Amino acid sequence: IEKTRYEIEHDHKVWEVDVFYGPNSGLIVAEIELKSENEQLTLPDWAATEVTDDVRYYNSNLSTNPYCNWGK
């Protein structure tokens, strides 16, 4: 997996944003660690779709089924 990780602060919380390259080029994934699943969260304007439960986005799956193959 080729990616660059950025840390971006939003609403006093730090988001980890991964920009992927190679076969996963075009994919950008943001994640945040919360103290509990009930913690209040304000999504940044640049956050679009919730993918927490979508196994395609796991690094282990991106290595065997890269983003470039998803439309095929």
Phi and psi restraints in degrees (range 20) as a CNS / XPLOR table:
assign (resid 1 and name C) (resid 2 and name N)
       (resid 2 and name CA) (resid 2 and name C) 1.0 -105.9 20.0 2
assign (resid 2 and name N) (resid 2 and name CA)
       (resid 2 and name C) (resid 3 and name N) 1.0 122.3 20.0 2
assign (resid 2 and name C) (resid 3 and name N)
       (resid 3 and name CA) (resid 3 and name C) 1.0 -159.4 20.0 2
assign (resid 3 and name N) (resid 3 and name CA)
       (resid 3 and name C) (resid 4 and name N) 1.0 159.1 20.0 2
assign (resid 3 and name C) (resid 4 and name N)
       (resid 4 and name CA) (resid 4 and name C) 1.0 -116.7 20.0 2
assign (resid 4 and name N) (resid 4 and name CA)
       (resid 4 and name C) (resid 5 and name N) 1.0 132.1 20.0 2
assign (resid 4 and name C) (resid 5 and name N)
       (resid 5 and name CA) (resid 5 and name C) 1.0 -103.7 20.0 2
assign (resid 5 and name N) (resid 5 and name CA)
       (resid 5 and name C) (resid 6 and name N) 1.0 132.0 20.0 2
assign (resid 5 and name C) (resid 6 and name N)
       (resid 6 and name CA) (resid 6 and name C) 1.0 -118.2 20.0 2
assign (resid 6 and name N) (resid 6 and name CA)
       (resid 6 and name C) (resid 7 and name N) 1.0 148.9 20.0 2
assign (resid 6 and name C) (resid 7 and name N)
       (resid 7 and name CA) (resid 7 and name C) 1.0 -110.7 20.0 2
assign (resid 7 and name N) (resid 7 and name CA)
       (resid 7 and name C) (resid 8 and name N) 1.0 123.2 20.0 2
assign (resid 7 and name C) (resid 8 and name N)
       (resid 8 and name CA) (resid 8 and name C) 1.0 -125.0 20.0 2
assign (resid 8 and name N) (resid 8 and name CA)
       (resid 8 and name C) (resid 9 and name N) 1.0 127.2 20.0 2
assign (resid 8 and name C) (resid 9 and name N)
       (resid 9 and name CA) (resid 9 and name C) 1.0 -88.3 20.0 2
assign (resid 9 and name N) (resid 9 and name CA)
       (resid 9 and name C) (resid 10 and name N) 1.0 133.8 20.0 2
assign (resid 9 and name C) (resid 10 and name N)
       (resid 10 and name CA) (resid 10 and name C) 1.0 -145.0 20.0 2
assign (resid 10 and name N) (resid 10 and name CA)
       (resid 10 and name C) (resid 11 and name N) 1.0 126.3 20.0 2
assign (resid 10 and name C) (resid 11 and name N)
       (resid 11 and name CA) (resid 11 and name C) 1.0 54.3 20.0 2
assign (resid 11 and name N) (resid 11 and name CA)
       (resid 11 and name C) (resid 12 and name N) 1.0 43.1 20.0 2
assign (resid 11 and name C) (resid 12 and name N)
       (resid 12 and name CA) (resid 12 and name C) 1.0 66.0 20.0 2
assign (resid 12 and name N) (resid 12 and name CA)
       (resid 12 and name C) (resid 13 and name N) 1.0 21.3 20.0 2
assign (resid 12 and name C) (resid 13 and name N)
       (resid 13 and name CA) (resid 13 and name C) 1.0 -128.3 20.0 2
assign (resid 13 and name N) (resid 13 and name CA)
       (resid 13 and name C) (resid 14 and name N) 1.0 150.8 20.0 2
assign (resid 13 and name C) (resid 14 and name N)
       (resid 14 and name CA) (resid 14 and name C) 1.0 -102.4 20.0 2
assign (resid 14 and name N) (resid 14 and name CA)
       (resid 14 and name C) (resid 15 and name N) 1.0 123.2 20.0 2
assign (resid 14 and name C) (resid 15 and name N)
       (resid 15 and name CA) (resid 15 and name C) 1.0 -98.0 20.0 2
assign (resid 15 and name N) (resid 15 and name CA)
       (resid 15 and name C) (resid 16 and name N) 1.0 139.3 20.0 2
assign (resid 15 and name C) (resid 16 and name N)
       (resid 16 and name CA) (resid 16 and name C) 1.0 -99.9 20.0 2
assign (resid 16 and name N) (resid 16 and name CA)
       (resid 16 and name C) (resid 17 and name N) 1.0 120.1 20.0 2
assign (resid 16 and name C) (resid 17 and name N)
       (resid 17 and name CA) (resid 17 and name C) 1.0 -115.0 20.0 2
assign (resid 17 and name N) (resid 17 and name CA)
       (resid 17 and name C) (resid 18 and name N) 1.0 120.0 20.0 2
assign (resid 17 and name C) (resid 18 and name N)
       (resid 18 and name CA) (resid 18 and name C) 1.0 -103.0 20.0 2
assign (resid 18 and name N) (resid 18 and name CA)
       (resid 18 and name C) (resid 19 and name N) 1.0 124.5 20.0 2
assign (resid 18 and name C) (resid 19 and name N)
       (resid 19 and name CA) (resid 19 and name C) 1.0 -106.5 20.0 2
assign (resid 19 and name N) (resid 19 and name CA)
       (resid 19 and name C) (resid 20 and name N) 1.0 118.3 20.0 2
assign (resid 19 and name C) (resid 20 and name N)
       (resid 20 and name CA) (resid 20 and name C) 1.0 -92.5 20.0 2
assign (resid 20 and name N) (resid 20 and name CA)
       (resid 20 and name C) (resid 21 and name N) 1.0 153.6 20.0 2
assign (resid 20 and name C) (resid 21 and name N)
       (resid 21 and name CA) (resid 21 and name C) 1.0 -129.3 20.0 2
assign (resid 21 and name N) (resid 21 and name CA)
       (resid 21 and name C) (resid 22 and name N) 1.0 -178.2 20.0 2
assign (resid 21 and name C) (resid 22 and name N)
       (resid 22 and name CA) (resid 22 and name C) 1.0 63.6 20.0 2
assign (resid 22 and name N) (resid 22 and name CA)
       (resid 22 and name C) (resid 23 and name N) 1.0 -138.7 20.0 2
assign (resid 22 and name C) (resid 23 and name N)
       (resid 23 and name CA) (resid 23 and name C) 1.0 -62.7 20.0 2
assign (resid 23 and name N) (resid 23 and name CA)
       (resid 23 and name C) (resid 24 and name N) 1.0 -16.6 20.0 2
assign (resid 23 and name C) (resid 24 and name N)
       (resid 24 and name CA) (resid 24 and name C) 1.0 -103.0 20.0 2
assign (resid 24 and name N) (resid 24 and name CA)
       (resid 24 and name C) (resid 25 and name N) 1.0 14.1 20.0 2
assign (resid 24 and name C) (resid 25 and name N)
       (resid 25 and name CA) (resid 25 and name C) 1.0 -56.5 20.0 2
assign (resid 25 and name N) (resid 25 and name CA)
       (resid 25 and name C) (resid 26 and name N) 1.0 138.3 20.0 2
assign (resid 25 and name C) (resid 26 and name N)
       (resid 26 and name CA) (resid 26 and name C) 1.0 99.0 20.0 2
assign (resid 26 and name N) (resid 26 and name CA)
       (resid 26 and name C) (resid 27 and name N) 1.0 -14.9 20.0 2
assign (resid 26 and name C) (resid 27 and name N)
       (resid 27 and name CA) (resid 27 and name C) 1.0 -92.6 20.0 2
assign (resid 27 and name N) (resid 27 and name CA)
       (resid 27 and name C) (resid 28 and name N) 1.0 131.3 20.0 2
assign (resid 27 and name C) (resid 28 and name N)
       (resid 28 and name CA) (resid 28 and name C) 1.0 -130.7 20.0 2
assign (resid 28 and name N) (resid 28 and name CA)
       (resid 28 and name C) (resid 29 and name N) 1.0 125.7 20.0 2
assign (resid 28 and name C) (resid 29 and name N)
       (resid 29 and name CA) (resid 29 and name C) 1.0 -125.3 20.0 2
assign (resid 29 and name N) (resid 29 and name CA)
       (resid 29 and name C) (resid 30 and name N) 1.0 132.2 20.0 2
assign (resid 29 and name C) (resid 30 and name N)
       (resid 30 and name CA) (resid 30 and name C) 1.0 -115.1 20.0 2
assign (resid 30 and name N) (resid 30 and name CA)
       (resid 30 and name C) (resid 31 and name N) 1.0 140.4 20.0 2
assign (resid 30 and name C) (resid 31 and name N)
       (resid 31 and name CA) (resid 31 and name C) 1.0 -140.6 20.0 2
assign (resid 31 and name N) (resid 31 and name CA)
       (resid 31 and name C) (resid 32 and name N) 1.0 157.1 20.0 2
assign (resid 31 and name C) (resid 32 and name N)
       (resid 32 and name CA) (resid 32 and name C) 1.0 -142.3 20.0 2
assign (resid 32 and name N) (resid 32 and name CA)
       (resid 32 and name C) (resid 33 and name N) 1.0 141.8 20.0 2
assign (resid 32 and name C) (resid 33 and name N)
       (resid 33 and name CA) (resid 33 and name C) 1.0 -96.3 20.0 2
assign (resid 33 and name N) (resid 33 and name CA)
       (resid 33 and name C) (resid 34 and name N) 1.0 122.3 20.0 2
assign (resid 33 and name C) (resid 34 and name N)
       (resid 34 and name CA) (resid 34 and name C) 1.0 -102.3 20.0 2
assign (resid 34 and name N) (resid 34 and name CA)
       (resid 34 and name C) (resid 35 and name N) 1.0 156.4 20.0 2
assign (resid 34 and name C) (resid 35 and name N)
       (resid 35 and name CA) (resid 35 and name C) 1.0 -71.1 20.0 2
assign (resid 35 and name N) (resid 35 and name CA)
       (resid 35 and name C) (resid 36 and name N) 1.0 -29.9 20.0 2
assign (resid 35 and name C) (resid 36 and name N)
       (resid 36 and name CA) (resid 36 and name C) 1.0 -155.5 20.0 2
assign (resid 36 and name N) (resid 36 and name CA)
       (resid 36 and name C) (resid 37 and name N) 1.0 162.1 20.0 2
assign (resid 36 and name C) (resid 37 and name N)
       (resid 37 and name CA) (resid 37 and name C) 1.0 -71.5 20.0 2
assign (resid 37 and name N) (resid 37 and name CA)
       (resid 37 and name C) (resid 38 and name N) 1.0 -11.2 20.0 2
assign (resid 37 and name C) (resid 38 and name N)
       (resid 38 and name CA) (resid 38 and name C) 1.0 -94.6 20.0 2
assign (resid 38 and name N) (resid 38 and name CA)
       (resid 38 and name C) (resid 39 and name N) 1.0 -1.5 20.0 2
assign (resid 38 and name C) (resid 39 and name N)
       (resid 39 and name CA) (resid 39 and name C) 1.0 -63.2 20.0 2
assign (resid 39 and name N) (resid 39 and name CA)
       (resid 39 and name C) (resid 40 and name N) 1.0 135.0 20.0 2
assign (resid 39 and name C) (resid 40 and name N)
       (resid 40 and name CA) (resid 40 and name C) 1.0 -69.7 20.0 2
assign (resid 40 and name N) (resid 40 and name CA)
       (resid 40 and name C) (resid 41 and name N) 1.0 140.6 20.0 2
assign (resid 40 and name C) (resid 41 and name N)
       (resid 41 and name CA) (resid 41 and name C) 1.0 -141.8 20.0 2
assign (resid 41 and name N) (resid 41 and name CA)
       (resid 41 and name C) (resid 42 and name N) 1.0 132.1 20.0 2
assign (resid 41 and name C) (resid 42 and name N)
       (resid 42 and name CA) (resid 42 and name C) 1.0 -104.7 20.0 2
assign (resid 42 and name N) (resid 42 and name CA)
       (resid 42 and name C) (resid 43 and name N) 1.0 117.5 20.0 2
assign (resid 42 and name C) (resid 43 and name N)
       (resid 43 and name CA) (resid 43 and name C) 1.0 -73.4 20.0 2
assign (resid 43 and name N) (resid 43 and name CA)
       (resid 43 and name C) (resid 44 and name N) 1.0 139.4 20.0 2
assign (resid 43 and name C) (resid 44 and name N)
       (resid 44 and name CA) (resid 44 and name C) 1.0 -67.7 20.0 2
assign (resid 44 and name N) (resid 44 and name CA)
       (resid 44 and name C) (resid 45 and name N) 1.0 158.5 20.0 2
assign (resid 44 and name C) (resid 45 and name N)
       (resid 45 and name CA) (resid 45 and name C) 1.0 -58.6 20.0 2
assign (resid 45 and name N) (resid 45 and name CA)
       (resid 45 and name C) (resid 46 and name N) 1.0 -29.4 20.0 2
assign (resid 45 and name C) (resid 46 and name N)
       (resid 46 and name CA) (resid 46 and name C) 1.0 -84.5 20.0 2
assign (resid 46 and name N) (resid 46 and name CA)
       (resid 46 and name C) (resid 47 and name N) 1.0 -4.4 20.0 2
assign (resid 46 and name C) (resid 47 and name N)
       (resid 47 and name CA) (resid 47 and name C) 1.0 -86.4 20.0 2
assign (resid 47 and name N) (resid 47 and name CA)
       (resid 47 and name C) (resid 48 and name N) 1.0 130.9 20.0 2
assign (resid 47 and name C) (resid 48 and name N)
       (resid 48 and name CA) (resid 48 and name C) 1.0 -112.2 20.0 2
assign (resid 48 and name N) (resid 48 and name CA)
       (resid 48 and name C) (resid 49 and name N) 1.0 -75.4 20.0 2
assign (resid 48 and name C) (resid 49 and name N)
       (resid 49 and name CA) (resid 49 and name C) 1.0 -111.5 20.0 2
assign (resid 49 and name N) (resid 49 and name CA)
       (resid 49 and name C) (resid 50 and name N) 1.0 134.1 20.0 2
assign (resid 49 and name C) (resid 50 and name N)
       (resid 50 and name CA) (resid 50 and name C) 1.0 -74.2 20.0 2
assign (resid 50 and name N) (resid 50 and name CA)
       (resid 50 and name C) (resid 51 and name N) 1.0 124.0 20.0 2
assign (resid 50 and name C) (resid 51 and name N)
       (resid 51 and name CA) (resid 51 and name C) 1.0 -125.4 20.0 2
assign (resid 51 and name N) (resid 51 and name CA)
       (resid 51 and name C) (resid 52 and name N) 1.0 14.9 20.0 2
assign (resid 51 and name C) (resid 52 and name N)
       (resid 52 and name CA) (resid 52 and name C) 1.0 -51.5 20.0 2
assign (resid 52 and name N) (resid 52 and name CA)
       (resid 52 and name C) (resid 53 and name N) 1.0 -43.4 20.0 2
assign (resid 52 and name C) (resid 53 and name N)
       (resid 53 and name CA) (resid 53 and name C) 1.0 -94.6 20.0 2
assign (resid 53 and name N) (resid 53 and name CA)
       (resid 53 and name C) (resid 54 and name N) 1.0 7.1 20.0 2
assign (resid 53 and name C) (resid 54 and name N)
       (resid 54 and name CA) (resid 54 and name C) 1.0 -94.4 20.0 2
assign (resid 54 and name N) (resid 54 and name CA)
       (resid 54 and name C) (resid 55 and name N) 1.0 105.8 20.0 2
assign (resid 54 and name C) (resid 55 and name N)
       (resid 55 and name CA) (resid 55 and name C) 1.0 -64.6 20.0 2
assign (resid 55 and name N) (resid 55 and name CA)
       (resid 55 and name C) (resid 56 and name N) 1.0 -17.5 20.0 2
assign (resid 55 and name C) (resid 56 and name N)
       (resid 56 and name CA) (resid 56 and name C) 1.0 -59.4 20.0 2
assign (resid 56 and name N) (resid 56 and name CA)
       (resid 56 and name C) (resid 57 and name N) 1.0 -27.3 20.0 2
assign (resid 56 and name C) (resid 57 and name N)
       (resid 57 and name CA) (resid 57 and name C) 1.0 -86.2 20.0 2
assign (resid 57 and name N) (resid 57 and name CA)
       (resid 57 and name C) (resid 58 and name N) 1.0 -5.8 20.0 2
assign (resid 57 and name C) (resid 58 and name N)
       (resid 58 and name CA) (resid 58 and name C) 1.0 -66.8 20.0 2
assign (resid 58 and name N) (resid 58 and name CA)
       (resid 58 and name C) (resid 59 and name N) 1.0 139.1 20.0 2
assign (resid 58 and name C) (resid 59 and name N)
       (resid 59 and name CA) (resid 59 and name C) 1.0 -55.2 20.0 2
assign (resid 59 and name N) (resid 59 and name CA)
       (resid 59 and name C) (resid 60 and name N) 1.0 -38.6 20.0 2
assign (resid 59 and name C) (resid 60 and name N)
       (resid 60 and name CA) (resid 60 and name C) 1.0 -62.2 20.0 2
assign (resid 60 and name N) (resid 60 and name CA)
       (resid 60 and name C) (resid 61 and name N) 1.0 -36.3 20.0 2
assign (resid 60 and name C) (resid 61 and name N)
       (resid 61 and name CA) (resid 61 and name C) 1.0 -79.7 20.0 2
assign (resid 61 and name N) (resid 61 and name CA)
       (resid 61 and name C) (resid 62 and name N) 1.0 -33.5 20.0 2
assign (resid 61 and name C) (resid 62 and name N)
       (resid 62 and name CA) (resid 62 and name C) 1.0 -63.9 20.0 2
assign (resid 62 and name N) (resid 62 and name CA)
       (resid 62 and name C) (resid 63 and name N) 1.0 -26.9 20.0 2
assign (resid 62 and name C) (resid 63 and name N)
       (resid 63 and name CA) (resid 63 and name C) 1.0 -74.6 20.0 2
assign (resid 63 and name N) (resid 63 and name CA)
       (resid 63 and name C) (resid 64 and name N) 1.0 -27.4 20.0 2
assign (resid 63 and name C) (resid 64 and name N)
       (resid 64 and name CA) (resid 64 and name C) 1.0 -103.3 20.0 2
assign (resid 64 and name N) (resid 64 and name CA)
       (resid 64 and name C) (resid 65 and name N) 1.0 -24.8 20.0 2
assign (resid 64 and name C) (resid 65 and name N)
       (resid 65 and name CA) (resid 65 and name C) 1.0 -134.6 20.0 2
assign (resid 65 and name N) (resid 65 and name CA)
       (resid 65 and name C) (resid 66 and name N) 1.0 77.3 20.0 2
assign (resid 65 and name C) (resid 66 and name N)
       (resid 66 and name CA) (resid 66 and name C) 1.0 -66.0 20.0 2
assign (resid 66 and name N) (resid 66 and name CA)
       (resid 66 and name C) (resid 67 and name N) 1.0 160.0 20.0 2
assign (resid 66 and name C) (resid 67 and name N)
       (resid 67 and name CA) (resid 67 and name C) 1.0 -53.6 20.0 2
assign (resid 67 and name N) (resid 67 and name CA)
       (resid 67 and name C) (resid 68 and name N) 1.0 -35.2 20.0 2
assign (resid 67 and name C) (resid 68 and name N)
       (resid 68 and name CA) (resid 68 and name C) 1.0 -63.2 20.0 2
assign (resid 68 and name N) (resid 68 and name CA)
       (resid 68 and name C) (resid 69 and name N) 1.0 -19.4 20.0 2
assign (resid 68 and name C) (resid 69 and name N)
       (resid 69 and name CA) (resid 69 and name C) 1.0 -92.3 20.0 2
assign (resid 69 and name N) (resid 69 and name CA)
       (resid 69 and name C) (resid 70 and name N) 1.0 -9.2 20.0 2
assign (resid 69 and name C) (resid 70 and name N)
       (resid 70 and name CA) (resid 70 and name C) 1.0 -65.8 20.0 2
assign (resid 70 and name N) (resid 70 and name CA)
       (resid 70 and name C) (resid 71 and name N) 1.0 -31.6 20.0 2
assign (resid 70 and name C) (resid 71 and name N)
       (resid 71 and name CA) (resid 71 and name C) 1.0 -83.1 20.0 2
assign (resid 71 and name N) (resid 71 and name CA)
       (resid 71 and name C) (resid 72 and name N) 1.0 -2.2 20.0 2
